[in-house]
Amino acid sequence: MHPFVFFSLALCSLSIASFAEATKTLRGFSVDLIHRDSPLSPFYNPSLTPSERIRNAALRSISRFNPVAHTLDENKSPETILIPENGEHLMRFHIGTPPVERLAIADTGSNLIWVQCSPCVNCFPQDKPLFEPLKSSTFNALSCGSKPCLYFPPHQRLCGNAGLLGTETINLGSKVENQTVNFPNSVFGCGLYNNLSFPTSDKVTGLVGLGPGPLSLVSQIGDKTGYKFSYCLLPFTSNSTSKLRFGSEATITGNGVVSTPLIINPNFPTFYFLNLESITIGQKVLQTGQTVGNVIIDSGTMLTYIDQTFYPNFVASLQEALSVEATQDLPFPFNFCFPYRKILAFPDIAFQFTGARVSLNPKNLLFRVEYRNMLCLAVVPSNLSGISIFGSIAQIDFQVEYDLQGKKVSFAPADCTKI
């Protein structure tokens, strides 16, 4: 089963301006993000060792990356909507009137809000009843053949193929001035034929896309939030939740904030692209030599991927700086490991994005694989020509702000337990 599945929607007549009510700009608010391997997650398996959780997370990254790589490598827009079957972070939201709670994958690599609906022809198991749109006083089914159809591939513009598109009131469980934050008339996908499953849990009931496309949550509520959101990711072993922030709360300020241009590629509107100019390891600067928009920043891919032509030089320079012997018998799926040392002289390692130097710590780059008594690099080669991915482990204990109107992404090192 692909970690991204093909999902067709009936598309509907609706102007972009009415995707979400924009009566006034809200003050900022936040939402809890639950890592799927956190003790707070329904996916949590207490019998797994830390090494097993690391390996499973690495395998999820590979499964997520492969179909994306195929799409990008073909240098053409996706021929279908991509729904992630695996995700690293979960969030709760409410839909409809009266409100019904859903637990969803929160994903910066998706452009859709989506739930399973009744009557469902073929749905994956979930522990809560399917959403019944006809029992909601605020649901509106939308007719086909309009502007939103243009956002989807031509063969997906048929009504009722796997679901329908409608509008609903959505709230994220947050309050501003003691009032629940509601977003009426939000466009969402109502799935009726869903050929996917969420392994080991029947508690995931939908998707909240945080991508740059017009149907994502970020874009639909953008008039109220200034088209800004940010997060501060905790290690997945944490007993706390990370925070996803919108509006004025999303803005990061103070010393240490650096910003780089945000690049939206019209051929691949699902992804946020940045430009990685070089990587510094100690005194050595490794130039990528790539063109603008050569790295995707993604919260749903745990591993960091580096262009395969650049990767050998990166690993060789890191090995030299660490003065370590590479392990020959590597645990899958890692590409570079070395024997564990209690004391390790770690060089300054920084990703130099255009205008923004982001210095990484050992926790952003290395895993300890305890049963082999070794450290493994959380960076693997990309099979995409000229494209890298800046994954979620590299972003741990950073505030990361996406400003879609200002067209920039900002970073600031932080203790995310205190943010």
N, C-alpha and C positions, 0 to 999 in steps of 0.2 A: 504494500500500500504506500503510495506516495505521501510524503509529509505535506505536500500541497495537493489539493484535489480540485478537479474541474467542476465548477458550479455555475449553472445557467440561471438567469433571473429574468422574470418579466420586467420590462422597463417601462417607464411611465412618464406621462406628460407633466412636467413640473419645471418651472424656471429656476435657475441657479439661485436667484436672490431669495427664494422662499424655502431653501433647504432647511434653514433653522430661523426662528424668529430672532430679529435683531433689534428689539425695542430700545435696549440700552446696554452700555458696556458694564459688565459685572466687575466687582472686585474679585481678587483672586480666590481660588479654592483648590483643594487637594483631594486626591483619591489614593487609597492604599493599593500598592502593587505587591502581590504575593509571589515569591519565587516558587516554581513548581516543586523544587526539592527542599523547600523550607518545611520545618515541622508544622507550620500553619497551613500547608497545602494539602488538598485531598489526594494528591499524587504521592505524598510522603510515605516512604516505606521504612520503618524503623529497623528492619532487619538488614538493610544495606549498609556496607561499610563506606566511609568517606571516599575511598578509592573507587568503589563500584559506582557511587553517585557521579564522580568525576568522569569515569569512563562512559556512563550512560549519557551524560550531558554532552560529551564530545561526539558521541555517535548521533545524537539528535542534531547537532550542528551540521554534521556531514549530510544527514538525510534532508535537512532543510536546504542546504546549499546546492545540492545536485540539480534539482529542477530549475532553480534560479540561474545557475551557471549555464544550463542548456539554453535557456531563453536568451540570456545576455550574449552567449557565445555565437548564437545564430544571428545576432545583430538585427533583431526585429522585435517588434512589440509582441507581448504575449497574445496568443490566440484564444485565451480563456481567462477567466477570473481565477486567481490563485488564492486558495484558502489554506492557511497553515494547519496541518494536523497536529504538529508539535509546536509548542511555544514555551518560552522560558518564564513568562510572567502572566499572572492572572489578575483580574479585577472584577469587582461586583458592580452591577448597575441594575436599574429598575426600568421597566418598559410598560407602557399602557396605563389605563385608568379603569379600575384600581391598579396600582403598580404591582408588577410581578418581578421578583428578583431573579437575575440570571448571573451565573459565574462564567466569565468569558476570558479567552486569550486576549491579552492586550499586545498589539503588534505594530511596530513602526514600519514593517514591510508589507502591510495590507491597507487597502483603501475602502473598506466596507464595514458597516455595522450589520450583524447578521445573527439570527436566532433560528432554531427549529420551530416550526409551526404546525398546528393541527388544522385540518386533517392531513397527516403525513403518510405518503405512500411508502417511503423507505427512509427511516431515520436511525441514526446511531443511538445506542442506549443512553438514557440520562435518568438520573434519580428523581427529577422533578417533572411534573406534567409539562407537556408541550405548551408553548404559548398559543393561546386561542384568540386570534385577533378580533373575531366577531363578538367576543365578550368584553371588549374594551370600548369605552365610549369615545375615545380619542383616536381610534384607528381609522385610516382612510386608505383603501386600495386605490391604486392609480392606474389609469388607462395607458395602453401601450402606444408606441410610435411617436415619441417626442424627443426633446433635446437630451435628456439623460441617456437615451439609447446610444447617443454618439460616443459615450464613454466606454462602451462595451463592444467587443468584436461583433461583426455583422451577424454571424450565425447564432449569437446569443440574444438577439432582439425579438425573439418569439415569446409570446405570453404563455405562462404556465408550464414551461418546459421543465423546470425544477423548483419553481417557487413563484413568488410575486414580490414586487417592490411596493412598499407602502410608506405612509408617514405615521409617526407615533410620537407621544410624549415620552422623553427619556430623561431620567435623572440619575446622577452618579453617586447618590447617597451623601452628598455634601451640602453644607448650609452656608449661606452668607447672610449676616445680620439676622440669624435665627430663622431664616426661611430656606426651605429646600430649594436647591437650584434645579429648575425644570427647563427642558429644551423642547418646546412643542414643535410639531411638524417636522421632526427629524426623519430623514429618509433612512429606511433600513430594509434589509433583505429578509424575506420570510421563507425559509427553506422547507420544501415539501418532499424533496427527493435528494437525499444526502448520502453520497457514497464515501463515507469516511468514518473513522472511529478514533477515540482518544484512549489509547492503551492504558490499562490499570486504573481507570477512573471513569465513572458514569456521571460525575458531578459537573463537568464542563458542558455548558449549554449554549455557547455562542462565541462570537468574535467581536472585538472592538478594534477596528482599523485606525491606526494613528499615522498613516502615511500622508503624503502631500496631495493626493487626489481629491476631487471635489465631493466625493461621497464619504470620505473618512470623517471620524468624529472631529478631528482637529479643524478641518475645513468647514464643516457644517456649523460648528459653534464659534467659528473664528470672528464673526462680527461682534460677539459679546466678550471675547477673550483676547482680542488683539492678535489673533493667529499665532499665539505663543503657547508653548508648553515646555516643561522641563521635568527631569527626574534625577534622583540620586540613588544609585543602585547599591544595595547591601550585598555582602557575600551570601551565597545561597544557604550557608549553614546558620544564618542568623535567625533568632527567634522573634525578630521584629519584621515589620513590613517596610518596603521602600515606599517613597512618595512620588506620585505623579501629580504635577502642579500645572495649573492653567491660569491665564490672565496675568494680573500684576504679581501674583505669587510665583509665577514662573521665571520672572526676571532675576538674574543673578548679578550681584554687584560686589564691589570691594576689591581688595588686593588679590592678585593672582588670576583674575579673569582674562582669558584670551579668546579671541573670536576669529573665525575663518568663514569665507563665503560659502553659503549653502547653494548647491547647484541642483536644479531640477532638470532632468533629462526628459524632454517631451516624448522620446521613444520608449522610455521606461519610467512612467510617472508614479510607479509604486514605491520607488526607492529615493532615499536622501543621499546625494553624492557630495563628497568633499574632494579637495585636491591635496594629496600627500606628496610633498616635494622631496623629503628625505627622512632618513632615520639616523639618529645619532647614537652611537654606542661608545661611551667614554670619549676619547678624543677623535674618534673616527666618524666621519660623516658619509653616509651612503646615499647617494642621489638616486631617486627612482627613475629619472629620465622619462617620466610619463607625461601625458597630456592632461589638461584640465578635466576634473571629474573622474579620477582614477580609483576612488575608494568609496564604498558604501558604508555608512554608519548605521548599525542595526542592533537594536536591543534584543532581538529574538534569536540571534546567532551567538552562541557562547564563545566559540573560538574566534581568533583573529586569523584571517587569511591574507597572505602576501603573494603578490604576483610571482609565479613559479620561476621566471627568469631572474628575479631579484632575490628570491628566497635563499639560495645557496650562499650568496655573499653575506646575507644577514646572519645566517646560522654560523658561518665560519668566523665572522667578526665577533659574534657573541661568545662563541666557544673560546676564542683567543682571549677576550677580555675577562672571562670567568676563570681561565686556566683550568679547564676540566677535561676529562676523558669522556668522549661520547660513548654511550652504551650501544652495543651492537645488536643485542636481542631486545628490540623495542616492543613495549606493550601497545597493541593496537588501540586507537588509531593515531598514536603520536609519531612524530618524525624526528624528534631530537630529545634525548634524555641523558642524564648523567647521574653518577652516584650521589646520594644525599650527603650533604655536609651540614653540620650544626651551625658552623660559622662560614658564611660565604661572602666574599668581597664582591658586592653587586655594583656594577658600573652605572653611571648616569645613562639612562636610555630614554630617548625622547622621540616622539613622532612629530615631525615638523610639517604641519599643515600650512597652507598659505596664510601667513599672518598670525599663526598660533602654534606655539611650541608646547606640547603636552608631554610632561615627564611622567614616566610610568614607574611603579614600584614592583618589587618581586611578586606581590599578590596579583598584579595585573598581567603577569607574563608566565608564571611558573605554577605547576601543580605538584604536590607531593603525592607520589604513588607509594603508599606505605608498605604494601605487601611485597614490593620489589625494592624498597628502601632507595628510591631514586626520585629525582626531580625531573619533570617533563615540561617542555615548552608548550604553552597554550597558543602557539602560533604555528600554523601549518601552511603548506604551499597551496596557492589557488590555481585551479586549472583554467581560469578565465584569462584571456589575453589582455594584459594591462589593467585588470581590475582586482582590487583588494577589498577586504571587508574588515572594518574596525568593530570587533565583537563586544559582547556585554562584559566579559571578564576584564577586558582592557578599560572599561568604563566604571568599574567598581570604585566607590569613594571619590567620584567626581560628580559635581553638579553639571548637568548637560542641558543647555537651553536651545531649543529650536525656535527661531523667529522667522516665520514664513514670509511676513511682510518685509522685514528688514533684510531677508535673504542671507541669514548668517546662523551659524551654530557656535555657541560659546561653551567654554570649559572652565571649571574652577575646582581645584582639589578641595576635598571636604571630608569630614567624618560624617558619613551619612546617617549614623545612629543619632546624631544631634541636629539634623536638618528637618 
